[in-house]
Amino acid sequence: MNYLTVDFGSTFTKLTAVDSVQQRILATANAFTTVESDVMDGFNVALEQLEHKIGKFNYEKLLCCSSAAGGLKMVAVGLVPELTAKAAKMAASSAGAKVIKTYSFELSKKEQDEIYDINPDLVLLCGGTDGGNKEVIIQNAKSLCSIERKFSIIVAGNKTAAYPIEQIIGISGKHCVVTENVMPAFNKLNIIPAKNTIRDMYIKEIINAKGLSGIQNITHNQIIPTPLAVMTACELLSQGTKKLAGIGEFVAVDLGGATTDVYSMSNGKPSIDNVVVKGLPEPFSKRTVEGDLGMRYSLKSLIGEIDTEEFCDKNAIELQDFERWIELCIANPESVAQQSSSNQIIEDSLAAKAIDIAMERHCGEIESTYTPMGEIFSITGKDLTRIPCFIGIGGALTNSNSPKKILSGGLYSKGKYKFLKPQNPKFMLDKKYIFASMGLLSKEEPNLALTLLKDSLLEL
């Protein structure tokens, strides 16, 4: 069986040719994603490159995922920030969505205007445990309906509020789907139904909006968000199959043109004794997406996170060279730095900074509190300090001569001790850039996908 997998990325369209009989990847190729015209244009360029390497490739199955045109853009609305709002974001992120912002309590007029400007594809509306507060989620449903944008709403909150909310949204003309509460009881997570609903709505609605309907007609799978394919590959690599063992706990960072996504396959339990764990329980498989940290389409917002002069001074970069390269990349997202050039130094330094910030947002935090009984420590989120393996995914890493240096940006720092990032992991690189591809293939042949994944990892 020959498979062709396609990842329509925000910047590049990536193809992987797999021969399941020979149990190997025949070739990979990529081309700039042509969102402005027709995504098939970029696909055909990449296919031509692929066949230039291996000759005419007759494939029996075409498997696709996509984050083209920004992927699945979402807003999550909950009640309490530390509870239902966080649960909503977990559900959206695990489904492969790009969560632009999370809101809590009743939406203000300013927040309504902000959602209008974001112009999301979907809104995940949560709030209240079953039988608990329902006034806030009902009011938020009314507020969302008054926003003159064509987005769909997934309702995953207090079940007693579901019917009136469905009526309110139905009158507004917006599409609404009701699913199970993401937090039916205090501190009890139930994100799988919401995750599946988000995935299904992506398949049914967003495909047309992103110009992928023609591709859906020729694929052998339902097109899914690229991050969901990567998450599937991460879970496979960590946990293995009935036949093959996985590698256990690890952290993976996917550094893209529009987002930087972090995946932690870990229980995240505290590595030190006598600490209090606060907040919601963390899932073993966790993804966070940072929509403001990207190497091309989110480059402006990434630059906004750093002190430019300090950054250039620290990395021995000329300010003029930095500004020139940033301007070029924003104007021409397909730009690739030449190896060992000053532009490559800028790229590597920015990539390390993006990973640094993304890891701070993903990992748990520790803080101390003084009580009458003395000092105690509390942890919110995952403790990743003892993670044994740190995997790099993405073009900025595979195109660099210094991927290990870039990944080191995500390590624990004594200067920022509160962030529980990995301390001494083994670094590995997805050298063929195939995590999304193997996530797709795993639905057809999981053992083959796991074998190819393991073979593709390069220890740095």
C-alpha positions in Angstrom: 0.0 0.0 0.0 1.3 3.4 -1.0 0.2 6.4 1.1 0.6 10.1 0.4 0.1 12.3 3.4 -0.3 16.1 3.1 -0.1 18.8 5.7 -1.4 22.1 4.4 0.5 24.2 6.8 0.1 28.0 7.5 3.4 28.6 5.6 4.4 25.4 3.8 2.5 22.4 2.3 4.4 19.3 3.3 4.1 15.9 1.5 5.3 12.5 2.7 5.3 9.4 0.5 5.1 6.1 2.4 5.5 2.5 1.2 3.9 0.3 3.8 5.2 -2.9 2.1 8.8 -1.7 2.4 8.0 -0.1 5.8 9.7 3.2 4.9 9.3 6.8 3.9 10.2 7.1 0.2 10.5 10.9 0.1 9.3 14.2 1.5 8.8 17.5 -0.2 7.3 20.9 0.5 6.2 24.1 -1.2 4.7 27.4 -0.1 1.1 27.1 0.8 -1.0 29.0 -1.7 -3.9 30.2 0.4 -4.5 33.4 -1.6 -5.1 31.5 -4.9 -5.8 27.7 -4.5 -4.2 25.4 -2.0 -3.9 22.8 -4.8 -1.3 25.1 -6.5 1.1 24.6 -3.7 0.2 20.9 -3.5 1.0 20.4 -7.1 4.4 22.2 -6.8 5.3 20.0 -3.8 4.1 16.8 -5.6 6.3 17.7 -8.6 9.3 18.1 -6.3 8.5 14.7 -4.6 8.2 12.9 -8.0 11.5 14.5 -9.1 13.1 12.6 -6.3 11.5 9.2 -6.7 9.7 9.2 -10.0 6.0 8.9 -10.6 4.3 8.0 -7.3 1.1 6.1 -7.6 -0.6 6.2 -4.2 -3.7 4.2 -3.1 -4.6 6.5 -0.2 -4.3 10.3 0.2 -4.5 11.5 3.9 -4.7 15.2 4.7 -4.6 17.7 7.6 -4.5 21.5 7.5 -3.7 24.6 9.4 -3.8 26.8 6.2 -5.1 30.3 6.5 -4.5 30.3 10.3 -6.1 27.0 11.0 -9.2 26.7 13.2 -9.5 30.0 15.0 -11.4 29.9 18.3 -12.5 31.8 21.3 -13.3 30.1 24.6 -15.8 31.7 27.1 -16.1 30.3 30.6 -17.2 31.3 34.1 -14.3 31.2 36.6 -10.8 31.6 35.1 -9.2 28.9 37.1 -12.0 26.4 36.5 -14.4 26.3 33.5 -12.5 28.9 31.5 -9.4 26.8 31.7 -11.3 23.6 31.0 -12.7 25.2 27.9 -9.3 26.2 26.7 -8.0 22.6 27.3 -10.9 21.2 25.2 -10.3 23.6 22.4 -6.5 23.2 22.3 -6.6 19.4 22.5 -8.9 19.4 19.4 -6.3 21.2 17.4 -7.8 24.7 17.6 -5.9 27.9 17.7 -7.4 29.5 20.8 -7.0 33.2 20.3 -8.3 34.3 23.7 -10.2 33.0 26.8 -12.8 35.1 28.6 -14.3 34.7 32.0 -17.5 35.9 33.9 -20.0 38.0 32.0 -18.7 39.4 28.7 -18.3 43.2 28.7 -19.1 45.4 25.7 -15.3 45.8 25.2 -14.9 42.1 25.1 -17.7 41.7 22.6 -16.0 44.2 20.4 -12.7 42.3 20.8 -14.4 39.1 19.7 -15.8 40.9 16.7 -12.3 42.0 15.7 -10.9 38.4 16.3 -13.6 37.1 13.9 -13.4 33.5 15.2 -14.5 30.4 13.3 -15.9 28.9 16.5 -16.8 30.0 20.0 -16.8 27.4 22.8 -19.3 28.6 25.5 -19.0 27.1 28.9 -19.8 28.0 32.5 -21.3 26.5 35.7 -21.3 23.0 36.9 -24.5 20.9 36.3 -27.1 22.4 38.5 -25.0 25.3 39.4 -24.8 28.9 38.2 -26.7 29.3 34.9 -27.3 33.1 34.7 -23.8 33.9 33.5 -23.7 31.4 30.6 -27.2 32.5 29.5 -26.2 36.1 29.5 -23.0 35.3 27.6 -25.0 33.5 25.0 -27.1 36.7 24.5 -23.9 38.7 24.3 -22.4 36.4 21.7 -25.6 36.5 19.6 -25.4 40.3 19.4 -21.9 40.2 17.8 -22.4 40.6 14.0 -20.0 37.9 12.9 -20.8 34.5 11.3 -19.3 32.1 13.8 -20.7 28.8 15.2 -21.2 28.3 19.0 -20.5 25.1 20.8 -22.3 25.0 24.2 -20.6 22.9 26.8 -21.7 24.3 30.1 -24.4 23.8 32.8 -26.8 21.3 31.4 -29.8 23.0 32.9 -29.0 26.1 30.8 -28.7 24.2 27.5 -32.3 24.4 26.3 -32.8 28.2 26.8 -29.3 28.9 25.3 -30.2 26.8 22.3 -33.4 28.8 21.8 -31.6 32.1 22.2 -28.9 31.2 19.7 -31.4 29.7 17.3 -33.4 33.0 17.1 -30.1 34.8 16.3 -29.5 32.7 13.2 -26.1 31.5 14.4 -25.3 27.8 14.2 -25.3 26.1 17.6 -24.3 22.6 18.9 -24.9 21.5 22.5 -22.6 18.9 24.0 -21.7 17.7 27.5 -20.5 20.1 30.2 -16.7 20.4 30.3 -16.9 20.5 34.1 -20.1 18.7 35.2 -18.9 18.8 38.9 -16.4 20.9 40.8 -12.8 20.0 39.7 -14.1 17.2 37.5 -13.0 17.5 33.8 -15.0 16.1 30.9 -13.4 17.6 27.8 -13.6 14.7 25.4 -17.2 15.4 24.2 -16.3 19.1 23.5 -13.1 18.1 21.8 -14.9 15.7 19.5 -17.6 18.3 18.7 -15.0 20.9 17.8 -13.3 18.3 15.5 -16.6 17.4 13.8 -17.6 21.1 13.3 -14.1 21.7 11.8 -14.7 18.9 9.3 -18.3 20.0 8.4 -17.9 23.8 8.3 -14.4 25.1 8.3 -13.2 23.0 5.3 -15.3 25.2 3.0 -14.3 28.4 4.6 -10.6 27.6 4.1 -11.0 26.5 0.4 -10.3 22.9 1.1 -13.6 21.4 -0.1 -12.1 20.3 -3.4 -9.4 18.4 -1.5 -11.8 16.8 0.8 -13.5 15.2 -2.2 -10.3 13.3 -3.2 -8.9 12.3 0.3 -9.5 9.0 2.0 -9.8 10.6 5.4 -11.7 13.5 6.9 -9.4 16.5 6.9 -8.5 17.4 10.5 -6.6 20.3 12.0 -2.8 19.8 11.8 -2.3 20.2 15.6 -4.8 17.4 16.1 -2.7 15.1 13.8 0.5 16.1 15.8 -1.3 15.4 19.1 -2.3 12.0 17.8 1.3 11.3 16.8 2.6 12.4 20.2 0.2 10.1 22.0 1.2 7.2 19.8 4.9 7.9 20.3 4.5 8.1 24.1 2.1 5.3 24.8 2.8 2.9 21.9 0.4 0.2 20.5 -0.6 -3.2 21.6 2.3 -4.6 19.6 5.0 -1.9 20.0 6.2 0.1 23.1 6.2 3.8 23.1 9.0 6.0 24.5 7.2 7.2 27.6 7.0 10.8 28.8 8.3 13.7 26.8 7.7 17.3 25.7 7.5 18.3 22.1 7.5 21.8 20.7 6.1 22.5 17.2 7.5 25.8 16.0 5.4 27.0 13.1 4.9 30.1 11.0 1.6 31.2 12.7 1.8 29.5 16.1 4.1 27.7 18.6 2.5 24.6 20.0 3.7 22.7 23.0 2.7 19.1 23.7 3.5 17.4 27.0 3.0 13.7 27.4 3.4 13.5 31.1 1.4 13.2 34.4 3.3 16.3 35.6 3.3 15.2 39.2 5.4 17.3 41.6 9.1 16.3 41.7 9.6 17.6 45.2 7.9 16.6 48.5 5.6 18.6 50.7 3.9 20.7 48.1 0.3 21.6 47.6 -1.1 21.1 44.1 -3.6 23.8 43.1 -6.1 24.2 40.3 -7.5 21.7 37.9 -6.0 18.3 37.4 -3.8 18.3 34.3 -4.4 15.7 31.5 -1.5 13.4 30.6 -1.7 14.5 27.0 -1.8 18.3 27.0 -1.4 20.8 24.2 -1.1 24.6 24.4 -1.1 26.8 21.4 0.5 30.3 21.3 -1.1 32.2 18.4 1.1 35.2 19.0 4.4 33.3 18.7 5.1 32.3 15.1 8.1 32.6 12.8 6.2 34.3 10.0 2.5 35.2 10.2 2.8 36.0 14.0 6.3 37.5 13.7 5.1 41.0 14.6 3.5 39.8 17.9 6.6 37.7 18.7 8.8 40.8 18.3 6.4 42.7 20.6 7.3 40.2 23.4 11.0 41.1 23.4 13.2 44.1 24.1 14.8 44.4 20.6 18.0 46.2 21.6 18.6 43.8 24.5 17.8 40.9 22.3 20.3 42.0 19.6 23.0 42.8 22.1 22.6 39.4 23.9 22.8 37.5 20.6 25.5 39.6 18.9 23.1 40.8 16.2 23.4 44.1 14.4 20.1 46.0 14.9 20.0 47.1 11.2 20.4 43.4 10.1 17.6 42.4 12.5 15.2 45.0 11.3 15.9 44.3 7.7 15.3 40.6 8.1 12.1 41.0 10.0 10.8 43.4 7.4 11.6 40.9 4.6 10.0 38.0 6.4 6.8 39.9 7.1 6.5 41.0 3.5 7.6 37.6 2.1 6.6 34.8 4.5 8.2 32.2 2.3 11.7 33.6 3.0 14.3 31.1 4.2 17.6 32.1 5.7 20.8 30.8 4.2 22.8 28.5 6.4 25.5 30.1 8.5 24.3 33.6 7.5 23.6 36.5 9.8 19.9 36.0 9.0 20.2 32.4 10.2 21.5 33.7 13.6 18.5 36.0 13.8 16.1 33.1 13.0 17.7 30.8 15.5 17.7 33.4 18.3 14.0 34.3 17.6 13.1 30.6 17.5 14.7 30.0 20.9 12.9 33.0 22.3 9.5 31.7 21.0 10.1 28.3 22.6 11.2 30.0 25.9 7.9 32.0 26.1 5.8 29.1 24.9 7.2 26.7 27.5 6.7 29.3 30.3 3.0 29.4 29.3 2.7 25.7 29.1 4.5 24.4 32.2 3.4 24.6 35.8 4.5 27.3 38.2 5.7 27.0 41.8 5.3 29.6 44.5 6.0 29.9 48.2 3.6 31.1 50.9 4.4 31.8 54.5 2.0 30.4 57.0 2.0 30.2 60.8 3.4 26.7 60.3 6.3 28.0 58.2 7.0 28.2 54.5 5.0 26.0 52.1 5.1 25.6 48.4 2.3 25.2 45.9 2.3 24.1 42.3 -0.2 25.1 39.6 0.0 23.0 36.4 2.5 20.4 35.3 5.9 19.9 36.9 8.1 19.1 33.8 11.5 19.5 35.4 12.2 15.7 35.2 11.0 15.2 31.7 13.6 12.8 30.0 13.1 13.9 26.4 12.5 17.2 24.6 11.5 16.9 20.9 11.7 19.7 18.3 9.3 19.9 15.4 9.1 22.6 12.7 10.9 24.2 9.8 12.8 26.7 11.9 14.4 23.7 13.7 15.0 21.4 10.7 16.4 24.2 8.6 18.9 25.2 11.3 22.4 24.1 11.9 21.8 24.6 15.7 18.5 22.9 16.6 19.8 21.9 20.0 20.7 25.6 20.8 17.2 26.6 19.8 15.5 23.9 21.9 17.7 25.0 24.9 15.5 28.1 25.0 12.8 26.0 26.6 14.9 24.7 29.5 14.6 25.5 33.2 16.4 28.7 34.3 17.4 29.6 37.9 16.7 33.2 37.1 13.0 32.2 36.4 12.8 29.4 38.9 9.1 29.5 39.3 8.6 28.0 35.8 8.9 24.2 36.0 10.5 23.6 32.7 12.7 20.6 31.8 16.1 20.7 33.5 18.2 18.1 31.8 16.4 16.3 29.0 17.7 14.5 26.0 17.1 16.6 22.9 15.7 15.0 19.7 14.6 16.4 16.4 11.9 15.4 14.0 14.4 15.5 11.2 12.0 14.7 8.4 9.2 16.9 9.8 6.7 14.0 9.8 4.8 14.2 13.1 1.6 15.4 11.4 2.0 12.9 8.7 2.4 10.0 11.1 -0.6 11.2 13.1 -2.6 10.8 9.9 -1.0 7.4 9.1 -1.7 6.1 12.6 -5.4 5.9 11.9 -4.6 3.4 9.0 -1.5 1.6 10.3 -0.5 2.5 13.8 2.4 0.1 14.1 4.0 1.4 10.9 3.4 5.0 12.0 5.1 4.4 15.3 8.0 2.6 13.7 8.6 5.4 11.2 8.2 8.0 14.0 10.9 6.4 16.1 13.2 6.0 13.0 12.8 9.7 12.2 14.0 11.0 15.6 17.5 12.3 15.5 19.3 12.6 18.9 21.1 16.0 19.1 
